[in-house]
């Protein structure tokens, strides 16, 4: 009997619900912290993105971001029961946290004015830049992909890691490259004249969705043939 088969589906979804609550609270808390931070910076620095490079050299900001990842990973480890479920819970929490972070900024500070407004998205290992819509869409995919993987666990037809892992890693790699490829130019000149590579984002999404569907559906079909 597979490991997934002995885990009640109600436990999978109830844990997902608590991870969802945790990630929402964490996203709003992160938004509040960033609002306080930006109030200490000149308005022109915030609007151009030139504030991010100096912050990267301040250990306290790097520690804050590293702690955020550790907190998300810790709650995912507690919620999960095998490798697949733990990573699924992590990416679910990450996606919800990131979306609620920007929802919180919009709600509490009225920023961004547009979902195409550029922002510094992350600082590790170098500043990531892009329009707000890109990480929000990416996070939405992470949430849906995580639910699909957990759904496969519930049906006792766990997604095949051989296809799932490389496809999702490639997706994340392409997306990260789309955010960091102009880091040096933005860190020295700001956002003016910069364009985001939506084609790279679409390529990453295509790879991720394809790998996810092949992995999940392949496992389901294999289970049906062996039944």
N, C-alpha and C positions, 0 to 999 in steps of 0.2 A: 504493500500500500504506500502510495506517495506521501510525502510529508504534508503536502497541501490538503490531502484528503482527510487528514485527522484534525484539521483546524476548522471549527465551525464557521460558516459563512457570516453568521451574525457577529462573530468576533472580528473578522476582517473588516466589515463595514463599520462596526461601532468604534474600532480603533481608528479607522479613517476619519470618522466624525470628530474624535477628540484631537487628532492631528490637525484637522481643518480649523478647529477652534483655536488651538495653540498658534498656528501659523497666521491666522487673522490678527490675533492680539499682538503677535510679534511684528507683523508688518506695520500696524498702526503705531506701535511703540517706536519702530525704526523711523517712521515718518516724522514723529514728534522730535526725535533726537536730531534729525537732519534740519528740521525747521529751526531749532535752537542754534545749530551750527551756522546755518546760512545767515541768520540775523547778526552774526559777528563778522560777516564778510562784506566788503564793498559790493553794492548792487551790480556794478559793471563786471566784477570778477565772477559773480554767479551766472550772469547772462552769457558770458563768453566762454565759460568753462576753464578759464586760466587759473582758477583756484585749486584745481585737482592735483596738478603736479607738485606744488609745495606740500599739500596734505599727504601725498604719498611718502614724503620724507619724514613725516611726523609719526613716530612709532604708535602713538595712541590710536590713530585712525586705522592703521593696518591691524592692530590688535583687535579693535572693535569688529572689523569685517571678518577676521579669522574666528573670533568668538561666535559671531553669527552663524557661520558654517558649522562650527562644532555643536552649537545648540540644536540646529536643525538635524544634524547627523545623530546626535544623542537621542532625541525623541523618536527618530525613525528606527534606530536600533532597538529601542524599548518596545516600539509598536510592532516591529516585524518579527518573523519566526524563521526565515531563511534568507539567503543572499538576495533572491529576487524581490521578496516582499520588503526587505529593509531598504533596498535602493529605490523601490517604488514609493515607499512612504517618504523617503528623503526628497525625491524629486517632486512629489505631490506637495510636501510642506514648503519646499523652495519656491515652487510656482505660485502657491497661494500667498506666501509671504511677499514675494516680489510684486504681485498684482496689487495686493492690499497696501503695500508701501506707496505706490503711485496713486491709488485711490485716496489714501490718507492725505498725501500732499495736496491733491486737488481739493479735497473736502475741507481740510483745515487751513490751508494757506492759499488756495486759489491758483496753484501752480501744478502743472504747466498750463499755459494759455491754450496750447494745442497739443494733441497727442503726437504731432510731428516735431515738437520742440526738442532740441538736443539736450543731452544731459551727460554727466560723468556717471557711468553705471556701476563701476567697480574700480578698485585700486590695486588688486593683487593679480599678477605680479607687477603689472604696469596699468596705468589708467585705461579703462574701457570707455569708449564714447559711441553715442548713436542716438537717434530719435527715440523718444520714450515708447512709441508704439512697438518698436522692435522687441525689446525685452518683455513687454506685456504679451505680445503674441507668442513669443517663445515660451514664456511661462505657462500660457494657456495650453500649449502643446504638451508641456511636461505634465501638467495636471491630468489631461486626457489620457496620455500614454501611461501614466502611473495607474489610473483607474482601470485601463485595459489589462495591464499586467496583473493587478490584484483580482480582476474578474476572472482571469485565467486560473489563478490560484484557487478561487472559490469553486470553479468547475472541475478542479483536479486535472486540468490540462495545462500545466504550467508552460509559459512561453519558453521557447528554445533559446538558451543563452548563446549558442554558437552564432546565430544570426542577430539576435537582439543587441548584444554588447557592442560588436564592432560598428553596427549601423548607428546606434545612439551616440557612441563616442565620436564617430565621424561627424554627425550632426552638430554636436557641441563644439567640436574643433573648428568647423566651418563658421559657426556663429561667432565664436570667440575671435577668430581671425577678422571677421567683418567689423568687430568692435575695436580691435587694437591696431589695424593696419595703418590708420592715420594718427596714431597716438602722438608721435613726435611733432607732426605739423600742428595739431590742435593744441598741444601743450605749450607751443611757442607763439602761435598766431591766433588761437581761438577758433570758434566755429565758423567764422565768416568764409564763405566760398566752399565749404565742405559739403559733400553729398554722400549719403549712405548707400552702400551697395545692396539694394534690395534683391538683386539677382543672386548674390551669395546667400542671403537669408532664405530665399526660395529654394535654392539648391539644397541647403542643409535640411529644410523642412521636408523636401521630397525624399531625401535619403532616409530620414528618420521615420516618416510615415510608412514608406515601403518596407523597411526592415521590421518595423513593429507589426505590420499586417502579416507579413510572411511568417514571422516567428509565432504569433498568436494563432493564426489560422492553420499553420502547418501542424502545430501541436494538437489542435482540435481535430483535424482530419486524421492524424495518426491514431488518435484515441478512438475515433469512429471506426477505422479500418480494423483495429485490434479487438473491438468489442464483439 
